[in-house]
Amino acid sequence: MSVYSKPGHKRTARMLGYALTIGTSTGWSGFVTVASAWLTDAERAALAFSSLKSLSPGTALDTFNAAFAGTGWPVAALGDPVAEASFWVDHARPEERRTYLVTIFNSLSQRDRFDFLDYVHGEAA
């Protein structure tokens, strides 16, 4: 296999071995970094799907929730920022949404605050 494997696949497989061996959050965080750099979205999705399918339904749900439900912050890295924000909003807890909304609103200029409030009042009507 080493002759035919893509270099990125070799690097990712090696990092997976390290993460499994040391078994720490730092090791797994390193795996996330390497997998994100060397695997396509489709490859990472297949890996995630296969991993979740190997778990009991309860553990798979707990794992998914630990990764997405109400944790972290909105990330609009390489994709569509509106789609990323919508995905985050769908998974964030209400208190997280309120906290980010207030923090972002407070960071706006006075003009942007007025524009935002005009927009919100127009949507509510």
Backbone torsions as a table, in degrees:
resi	resn	phi	psi	omega
1	MET	NA	-33.4	-175.3
2	SER	-62.8	-24.3	179.1
3	VAL	-74.7	-35.6	-172.4
4	TYR	-99.9	-15.3	-178.6
5	SER	-70.0	145.7	175.6
6	LYS	-70.5	148.0	-179.6
7	PRO	-56.2	-40.5	179.0
8	GLY	-65.0	-34.7	177.5
9	HIS	-68.3	-39.0	177.5
10	LYS	-62.9	-44.8	-180.0
11	ARG	-62.3	-42.9	-179.0
12	THR	-66.4	-42.5	179.2
13	ALA	-63.3	-40.4	178.2
14	ARG	-63.2	-43.0	-179.7
15	MET	-67.4	-35.9	175.9
16	LEU	-60.7	-42.6	176.7
17	GLY	-59.9	-43.0	177.8
18	TYR	-62.9	-46.5	-178.6
19	ALA	-61.1	-42.5	178.3
20	LEU	-65.7	-38.1	-177.5
21	THR	-70.1	-47.8	-177.6
22	ILE	-83.7	-27.1	171.9
23	GLY	59.4	31.2	179.7
24	THR	-112.1	165.7	177.1
25	SER	-63.7	-32.5	177.2
26	THR	-64.5	-42.3	177.6
27	GLY	-62.6	-44.0	-180.0
28	TRP	-70.4	-33.7	175.2
29	SER	-63.6	-39.6	175.8
30	GLY	-62.8	-38.8	177.6
31	PHE	-62.9	-41.4	177.8
32	VAL	-58.0	-45.3	-179.5
33	THR	-61.2	-47.6	-178.3
34	VAL	-67.6	-44.9	179.8
35	ALA	-62.1	-39.8	178.8
36	SER	-64.2	-34.1	-178.4
37	ALA	-78.3	-35.3	-168.6
38	TRP	-111.9	-13.6	179.6
39	LEU	-109.2	148.1	176.4
40	THR	-74.1	166.6	175.3
41	ASP	-57.0	-42.3	-179.1
42	ALA	-64.2	-40.2	179.0
43	GLU	-66.6	-42.1	178.8
44	ARG	-68.2	-36.6	177.5
45	ALA	-64.4	-43.0	178.2
46	ALA	-63.7	-40.0	177.3
47	LEU	-63.6	-45.5	178.8
48	ALA	-63.7	-45.0	179.9
49	PHE	-59.9	-48.6	-179.4
50	SER	-62.0	-41.5	178.6
51	SER	-63.8	-45.8	179.5
52	LEU	-63.8	-38.0	179.9
53	LYS	-67.4	-22.0	-179.9
54	SER	-79.6	-9.0	-177.4
55	LEU	-99.5	161.0	171.5
56	SER	-65.4	155.7	-179.3
57	PRO	-54.6	-41.5	-179.7
58	GLY	-64.7	-44.2	179.3
59	THR	-68.3	-37.7	177.2
60	ALA	-62.2	-43.3	179.0
61	LEU	-65.1	-43.7	177.9
62	ASP	-60.9	-39.9	-179.8
63	THR	-65.9	-46.8	177.6
64	PHE	-59.3	-46.9	-179.1
65	ASN	-62.8	-38.0	177.9
66	ALA	-63.9	-33.3	-178.7
67	ALA	-80.4	-32.6	-170.0
68	PHE	-129.0	-31.0	-171.6
69	ALA	-78.8	101.6	174.0
70	GLY	70.7	28.0	178.2
71	THR	-126.3	148.5	175.1
72	GLY	82.3	-161.1	-176.9
73	TRP	-137.9	164.4	179.6
74	PRO	-61.7	136.1	179.1
75	VAL	-127.4	122.2	177.2
76	ALA	-120.4	62.5	-172.4
77	ALA	-67.4	-79.2	-172.9
78	LEU	-111.8	-13.9	-175.7
79	GLY	-93.0	-157.3	178.8
80	ASP	-77.9	117.5	-177.6
81	PRO	-58.9	-35.2	179.8
82	VAL	-67.3	-43.1	178.5
83	ALA	-64.8	-42.1	179.0
84	GLU	-63.0	-44.6	179.9
85	ALA	-64.5	-41.4	178.6
86	SER	-62.8	-41.7	177.8
87	PHE	-61.9	-45.3	-179.3
88	TRP	-62.3	-45.1	-179.3
89	VAL	-60.3	-38.2	179.5
90	ASP	-64.3	-23.3	-175.3
91	HIS	-111.5	-11.1	-178.6
92	ALA	-79.2	150.0	175.2
93	ARG	-73.3	153.3	-179.3
94	PRO	-53.9	-40.8	-178.9
95	GLU	-67.2	-30.4	175.3
96	GLU	-67.7	-44.5	179.2
97	ARG	-60.1	-44.8	179.2
98	ARG	-62.3	-44.7	-178.5
99	THR	-61.1	-46.8	179.6
100	TYR	-66.4	-40.3	-179.9
101	LEU	-59.9	-49.1	-179.7
102	VAL	-63.9	-42.8	-179.2
103	THR	-63.7	-44.4	179.2
104	ILE	-66.0	-45.1	179.3
105	PHE	-57.3	-45.2	-179.0
106	ASN	-65.4	-21.8	-179.8
107	SER	-86.3	-9.4	-178.0
108	LEU	-75.7	154.1	172.3
109	SER	-68.4	164.1	179.9
110	GLN	-59.7	-41.1	179.1
111	ARG	-61.1	-45.7	179.8
112	ASP	-65.7	-34.5	176.3
113	ARG	-62.6	-46.7	178.7
114	PHE	-61.2	-43.3	178.3
115	ASP	-60.8	-43.2	179.3
116	PHE	-62.4	-47.1	-179.9
117	LEU	-63.4	-38.5	175.0
118	ASP	-61.1	-42.2	178.4
119	TYR	-61.9	-47.5	-178.0
120	VAL	-63.9	-43.7	179.3
121	HIS	-64.9	-36.0	177.2
122	GLY	-66.4	-37.7	178.3
123	GLU	-68.9	-34.9	-176.6
124	ALA	-74.7	-22.8	-175.9
125	ALA	-76.8	NA	NA
